[in-house]
Amino acid sequence: MPKLKSRRAACKRFKVTGSGKIMRMKEGASHILTKKGKKRKRNLRKAVVVTSKSVEKNLKRMLLAE
């Protein structure tokens, strides 16, 4: 049986922590930044944990991090 390939697009967008949680960056920080406040732009730079269990299950399958 051949090796399983991970989804490269998912690997570029998500990261698995040591405890198995999946981190992602927030959307909306790439353009049209002039109308967004400093605090809002600062908070967009932070990574957050994926909270949906069903989405997390599918992402782990895509990342082959099981």
C-alpha positions as MATLAB code, in Angstrom:
seq = 'MPKLKSRRAACKRFKVTGSGKIMRMKEGASHILTKKGKKRKRNLRKAVVVTSKSVEKNLKRMLLAE';
ca = [
       0.000    0.000    0.000;
       1.457    3.418   -0.899;
       2.180    6.142    1.634;
      -0.703    8.462    2.456;
      -0.195   12.036    1.324;
      -1.218   14.977    3.455;
      -3.229   17.834    1.974;
      -0.586   20.451    1.249;
      -3.057   23.348    1.374;
      -4.141   22.320    4.880;
      -0.516   21.949    6.023;
       0.166   25.548    5.000;
      -2.851   26.905    6.890;
      -3.022   24.831   10.081;
      -0.533   23.633   12.687;
      -0.893   20.844   15.229;
       0.332   21.640   18.740;
       2.141   19.208   20.991;
      -1.084   18.393   22.829;
      -2.914   17.673   19.544;
      -4.927   20.870   19.204;
      -5.096   22.576   15.812;
      -4.079   26.237   15.516;
      -5.075   28.612   12.736;
      -4.538   32.271   11.908;
      -7.474   34.705   11.810;
      -8.796   35.937    8.474;
      -9.064   39.539    7.394;
      -5.513   40.741    7.994;
      -4.180   40.863    4.441;
      -5.753   43.921    2.818;
      -8.225   46.792    3.337;
      -6.472   47.550    6.631;
      -6.937   51.328    6.667;
     -10.485   51.179    7.984;
      -9.615   48.665   10.707;
      -8.491   49.893   14.099;
      -5.059   49.261   15.658;
      -6.482   46.956   18.309;
      -8.416   44.946   15.725;
      -5.355   44.553   13.476;
      -3.215   43.578   16.470;
      -5.697   40.873   17.461;
      -5.786   39.547   13.885;
      -2.088   38.669   14.191;
      -2.741   36.100   16.915;
      -3.330   32.425   16.266;
      -6.439   30.733   17.672;
      -7.451   27.140   18.404;
      -9.961   25.392   16.135;
     -12.914   24.723   18.444;
     -15.341   22.721   16.288;
     -14.863   19.016   16.952;
     -16.149   17.938   13.538;
     -13.859   20.377   11.711;
     -10.939   19.339   13.911;
     -11.534   15.679   13.053;
     -11.532   16.410    9.307;
      -8.427   18.593    9.582;
      -6.506   15.923   11.454;
      -7.354   13.506    8.672;
      -6.112   16.010    6.079;
      -2.920   16.643    8.053;
      -2.473   12.941    8.898;
      -1.787   13.929   12.514;
      -3.664   11.133   14.225;
];
